[in-house]
Amino acid sequence: MELVLKIVLVIASLGLIAVVLLQPGKSSGLSGAISGGAEHLFGKQKARGLELFLSRLTIGLAAAFFILSLVAAYFVKLG
């Protein structure tokens, strides 16, 4: 049981890393202000669905990682 839990924890952590790296970065500085204004003016509808999906997936994987870490620590302490 402990081995299976550790394997699932590693898979969840790798998935969380991948999803975080797939998210688009927030533009900062003057170039971000210019492109942000253009996106606001013309809209950014196509990428919005993907950003929302990645955001929700990140939250789900982070919660799974947190819970799996607590359960794995509990099982390691018992054994």
Helices and strands as residue ranges (DSSP letters): H 2-22, H 29-42, H 45-78
